[in-house]
Amino acid sequence: MLVAAMNPSPDGKMPTQSQCSPREIQRYLGKISGPLLDRIDMHVEVPLVPFREIAATASSESSQSIRARVIASRQIQHQRFQNHKQITHNASMPPRLLKEHCSLSREPFELLKKAMEDLHLSARAYDRILKVARTIADLTDSASISSEHLAEAIQYRSLDRQLWS
């Protein structure tokens, strides 16, 4: 597993707030190659959190609740791959199992097709989107991948196209 972080511009600010020129930002972002980004399953932009949200007293989903969903999802994956001892989770699925466990109905298929064309995503991104969507579906205890699961997985792939294009 690889977890990495970087600033969106040389001065650490979002491109819309940066004092750097677009050319400087492009040069900075160009240090990370497209092929490397293509091998990272999820890209998540983390915006600044406003003070009112940091100081808010409203509660969100508890860590224990999230942990329970993750454990349940891992159990689903363990059962899915019980006849394939070398595979322990969705990210390890080879293409032949991807077709079996990540088949899409018409609506999600059309959504993925449009995303692939509009975002100019690679074949590697296609496989990774399906694996992430399968995991999102598992987290919601869904037997099939819905358009909502797929849309969430696609948004995790769009950062490389937004900032690096």
Rosetta blueprint (number, residue, H / E / L):
1 M L
2 L L
3 V L
4 A L
5 A L
6 M L
7 N L
8 P L
9 S L
10 P L
11 D L
12 G L
13 K L
14 M L
15 P L
16 T L
17 Q L
18 S L
19 Q L
20 C L
21 S L
22 P H
23 R H
24 E H
25 I H
26 Q H
27 R H
28 Y H
29 L H
30 G L
31 K L
32 I L
33 S L
34 G H
35 P H
36 L H
37 L H
38 D H
39 R L
40 I L
41 D L
42 M L
43 H L
44 V L
45 E L
46 V L
47 P L
48 L L
49 V L
50 P L
51 F H
52 R H
53 E H
54 I H
55 A L
56 A L
57 T L
58 A L
59 S L
60 S L
61 E L
62 S L
63 S H
64 Q H
65 S H
66 I H
67 R H
68 A H
69 R H
70 V H
71 I H
72 A H
73 S H
74 R H
75 Q H
76 I H
77 Q H
78 H H
79 Q H
80 R H
81 F L
82 Q L
83 N L
84 H L
85 K L
86 Q L
87 I L
88 T L
89 H L
90 N H
91 A H
92 S H
93 M L
94 P L
95 P H
96 R H
97 L H
98 L H
99 K H
100 E H
101 H H
102 C L
103 S L
104 L L
105 S L
106 R H
107 E H
108 P H
109 F H
110 E H
111 L H
112 L H
113 K H
114 K H
115 A H
116 M H
117 E H
118 D H
119 L H
120 H L
121 L L
122 S L
123 A H
124 R H
125 A H
126 Y H
127 D H
128 R H
129 I H
130 L H
131 K H
132 V H
133 A H
134 R H
135 T H
136 I H
137 A H
138 D H
139 L H
140 T L
141 D L
142 S L
143 A L
144 S L
145 I L
146 S L
147 S H
148 E H
149 H H
150 L H
151 A H
152 E H
153 A H
154 I H
155 Q H
156 Y L
157 R L
158 S L
159 L H
160 D H
161 R H
162 Q H
163 L H
164 W L
165 S L
